[in-house]
Amino acid sequence: MRGPIGIASLALTLALVVSGPTYADNHGEGGAKPREQVEKARILLESLLNDDNMTWLHNALPTAKGIFIVPQYLRAGFIFGGSGGSGVYLARDKDTGEWSYPAFYTMGGASVGLQAGADSAESVIVARTERGAEMFLRTKFTLGPDVTITAGPVGAGAKASIIADLVSIARTKGVYGGLTVEGMVIQPRASMMNSYYDATDLTASDVLIKRKVKNEHADPLRAVAAKASAAK
């Protein structure tokens, strides 16, 4: 439904997503089951890494500190301008190089730079620096004011040398490019982490740094990241 009612409905949905952990923790998972989120993240990462246009992503992962995978990022429309999405973040151990099990997050804000006429995108954000990775341990942070982020290059000859804490890559209706996400707010989703790991009171640090929990269901996703980030 694409009329005013349809747009309003989508805007309301995004408002709930953008509201972050407070709403999600008190009212369930907002339709995004943790296991489905992890599986969609694996499919997206595998798809991007198998694409010849993703040379930059291939070159960047061996030195990446972490990767945030958002299988679907929605924009409400030009009238309301709301946008939001959910995803998973994996951190790379700086000593062993091993990828963590996923922590769950929302990313949302008032607007997002999608391709003209597009309502959704698939995206990944690569943490290039320790500062970029440490942002995901916070209870909330804003892209741009709190940490530098830039759009990543696409194409077969794209190089990995970019100076920024975070770099975003997106696919919109089959078109690749950087997703403009400055001003977006990223927050952990405690309810999804607790549900996925059958635990209580988990924090992002418990999953990513202390590594208190694990779920073998996420091993295929970790294996895709590990294979791509292996030294060549």
N, C-alpha and C positions, 0 to 999 in steps of 0.2 A: 504494500500500500504506500503510495508515494505522495498523497495529498497532504494537507495540513495536519490531519489526524495522524497519518503515518509518520510524518516528520516529528510531531510532538511526542509520539510514542517512543521513537528512537532516541530523541533527546532525553526523555525521562530515563530510559535504560542506561544511557551513557552517564547521566548524572549520578546514578546509583553506582556505576563502575568507578567513576572519577572520585566519588566520595571516599573511596579507599577502604582500609581495614575496618573502620568503625561500623559501617553499614554491613559489610560482608561478614564480619565476625558475629554480629548480632542477628543476622537473618539468613544464615546459610551461605552457600557458595555462589549465589547469583547465577546458577545454571552452568557454571564452569567446574566440572568435577576434576579433582587433582590428577587422577590417572589419565584422563582424557587430555588434560593440559600438557602433561609430560609427553604423551605419545604424539600429540600434534607438534610439539617442539622438536621432537626427534625427526619427524617427517620433514618439517621445514628446514632444519639444519642440513639434513642429508640432501634435500633437493637443491639448496643453494650451493652446497659444496660440490655437487655433481654438474653444476652449470659453468660453462666456459667463461661466462661474464663475471664470475665471482673470483677472479684471480687475486684480487686484493684480500678477500676473506681467507683464502688459502694461505697467502703469504703472511697474514697478520696473526693467525691462530698460534703458530709456534712460540710467539713471544707474548701472547695475550695473558692478562691477569685474570680475566673472567669474561663471560659472555651471557648476555641477557637476550632471550629468545621470546618474541611476541608473535604467536601464530596468527592473530588477527587484531588489527587496530582499526577501530571504527570512527567515522566522522558523522555527526548527526545531520549536517547540511549547512547550507550557507546562511539560513535564517538564524539558527541557534548557535552554530559554530562549536558545539560541544564535541569532545573526542575522548576516547579511552580504550584501553585494552588490558589484558592480563597476560602474564608470561612467567617464565622460570629463569632463574639465574644460577649459573654454575661458576664456582671460583676455582682457580688453579693454585695448588699448593706451590709456594715459591721455592721450596726445597726439593720436593719429590717430583713436581710436575703433574701430580695426579689431580684429576678433576673431582670436585665434590659432588655430592648428591644435590639435587635441585632445591632451591628455596623459591617461594612463590611471591609474586609482586603484582601490583597494579600500576599502570602509568596513565595519567589523564590530565586534562587541562581544558582551556577555553577554545583552543584551535590547534590545528596541526597542518603542516604543509604537505598535503597529498597532491597527486597528479590531478589536474583539472577534470572535474566530472566524476572523480572516484569517491567512493564511500568507505573504502577499506584498504588496508595494506597489510602485508606480512613484513616483519622487520627483525633485525638483530642489532644489538648494540654491543660493541666489543670494548672491554675495559683495557686501555693501552698502558695505563700507569697504576702505581699502587694507590694513588689518590682516587683514581676512578673506581678501583675495586673497593676501597674502603667506604665509598659512599653507600654501597649496598648493605652495609652494616648499620646504617642509621635507621631511625624510626620513620624518617621522611627526608627527601631532598629534592631540590629543584634543578632541572637541567639548565645550565647557563649561569644563573647566579651563584650556585653552589659548586659547580664543576664544569669544566670546559667540554663542549661537545661539538663535533663537526660532522658533516655528511661525508661518507666514504666514497671513493671513486669506483666506477664500474668499468668493465671491459677487459678483454684478454690481456692487455698490457699494463693494467693498473698496478702500481707499486704500493708497498706496505708503509713507506715512510711518510707518516702524517703526525704533526705535532698537536695532540689533544689528549685529554684524559679519556674521553669516550668518543667512539666513532660509530655512526649509525649507517646501516645499509637497509634498503627496503625494496620490496617488489609490489608494484601496484598494477593490477590487471595485466600481468605479464611484462610490465616495463620496470626496469631496475633503476634505482637511483637513491640518493640520500634522502632520508625522511627528516623534514625540518621539525625538530622536537624541542627547541629551546623554550623554556617556560613550563614544560611538562613536569608534573610532580610524580615521583616514584615512591611507593610505600610497600613494605612487606605485608603479606596476607597471612596472619598468624593462624586463622581458622583452617586455611588450606594446608598449611604445614602440619598442624596438629592432626588433621584428618588423614593426610597422606602417610604420615609416619606413626599413626596410632599413638600419639603422645599428647602431653598437655604442657602449656606454657612455653612452647618452643620459641626461640628467637632466631633471626637470620644467622647470627653468630654461632648458635648451637649447631646449625646445619652446615654452614660454609667454612667455619674456622675450627671450632671445637670438634666438629664431626661426631656428635653424640648419637646420631641416628643414621639408619640406612634403609633403603627399600630396593630390593633387587629389580623391581619393575623398571627403575630408572637406569639400570646398567646398559641397555642398548643405546640410550641417549649419551651416556658418559663415554661409551665405546666409540661413537661417531666423533665426539669432540677429541678423544684421545688419538684416534687415527689421523685426524686432520692436523693436529698440533704436534705430531711426532716430528722430530728433527729430520730434515731431508739431507 
